[in-house]
Amino acid sequence: MAPGFYQRSLNTIKSLAASAVLGGLVVLQPLAAVHAQGPASVADLAEGLADAVVNISTSQTVKGQRTVPLPKVPEGSPFQEFFEEFFNRQNREEDRPRKVQSLGSGFVIDGKEGIIITNNHVIEGADEITANFNDGTKLKAELLGTDEKTDIAVLKVNPERPLTDVSLGDSDKIRVGDWVMAIGNPFGLGGTVTVGIVSARNRDINSGPYDNFIQTDASINRGNSGGPLFNMDGEVIGINTAIISPSGGSIGIGFAIPSKTAKRVIAQLREFGETRRGWLGVRIQEVTDEIADSLDMDQAMGALVAGVTEGGPAEKAQIEPGDVILEFDGKPVEHMRELPRMVAETEIGKAVDVVVLRRGKKVDLKVTLGRLEEASAEEDKSSDQEKDKPADKPAETEVLGMILSELDDAGREEFKIDAEVEGVLVKQVAPGSSAEEKRVQAGDVIKEVAQEPVATPADVIDQVKKLKEDGRRSALLLLSNPNGELRFVPVRIDD
């Protein structure tokens, strides 16, 4: 028998294993094609999970508002008394408080303790919350805590016996194309099962600072909010929370909060009734291709520090405006939006290694994180000190499509610029210039050019000249608005 015969035979058998007979003809299908068709049925999986999914109903007392104005009638008209009586009665009826009800979904993660997870927007402002179970049981729910930033709420009920519960899986393990199943209460219909795939990961839909959604084409509609998104092992890998739909119904674009994000929030809400997040004390912006070029970076990555909170952890660690944060706690920062989530998920008080790019060189720093709630108190600090300026009108200079002057008292008064803001005043911006395209406005103050401080228009001209000599195509400006808020703007250098 020829060498390799058995191996070739085995391969042939494997290819024939997935075949179908149609009209007497054998149609061969590779095994991959069969697997691509998805699971034959999710009936057993759905049956085992349905009792852990609940419908959330809420009621809220809303004060009525007068909406019917009294029409104008000629004074002394025989209809005046009639209209006054009719519309006053109408408004009295509308003034009465009324109950507003809403519906959503949720799921049990601790059957013994009666802990239920849902969305914050499902129960926000509710006077009463009721969990409706698959077997018809209804239990009043107590709100343990909510987190608006991730749209998560934790409820507690007191069952007579342990409830059926489900566990939170690892959302980091899911891949685009994996099968998922949603169970919820769309349009108040009750337990409804839908199946689809993971369409994308790490979606930012501008709903909050920690956006990192799982996108799925499993049908999610109004009323599914707060319900679970399961993997094929029956683990919750997401909390359904939002859809994109012009019509209000499912068009196959739904979003779920990853279980990894939810786990830490849920644990803190159960323990403290609130979230406790790490705080770095920086204001950041995206590193665009133009900014990367102006900083002589090989690629656009990291988070550009536009401002540092006075007295915050970053200032104490000597992080400076203009630094690009490349690594945080040993993890690379590929995009700006990743950093807030990394910081928030880090333990308060932990000393974290941070790598920044500063004037072309990497610098290693150690930052001890504070607590996010402390940020507002620190950021509200302001100085009332004012510095004397020459009384003479400063000279004006045009550069990069902007007319610049020294910042004097007249300029501060004209543009309502805070006393602590220092730099070079932008008096005018030429229409059609690169500065206008980047939304530089009259009243902005240039603090740095190419990460070098500037105090006069001559300083700006000198820095731009050096950049031209170095072959740079754009100048990176650190701008302050009249209120002192900072941002970096790359402006093209025209020959």
Buried (B, 14 or more C-beta within 10 A) or exposed (E): EEEEEEEEEEEEEEEEEBEEEEEEEEEEBEEEEBEEEEEEEBEEBBEEBBBBBBBBBBEBEEEEEEEEEBEEBEEEEEEBEEBEEEBEEBBEEEEEEEEEEBBBBBBBBBBEBBBBBBBBBBBBEBEBBBBBBBEEEEBEBEBBBBBEBBBBBBBBBEBEEEBBBBEBBEBEEBEEEBBBBBBBBBEEEEBBBBBBBBBEBBBEEEBBEBBBBBBBBBBBBBBBBBBBBBBBEBBBBBBBBBBEBEEEEBEBBBBBBBBBBBBBBBEBBBEEEEBBBBBBBBBBBEBBEBBBBBBEBEEBBBBBBBBBBEBBBBBEBBBBBBBBBBBBBEEEBBBBBBBBBBBBBBEBEEEBEBBBBBEEEEBEBEBEBBEBEBBEEBBEEEEEEEEEBEEEEBEEBEBBBBBBBBBBBBBBEBBEBBBEBBBBBBBBBEEEBBBBEBEBBEBBBBBBBBBBEBBBBBBBBBBBEBBBEEEBEBBBBBBBBBEBEBBBBBBBBEE
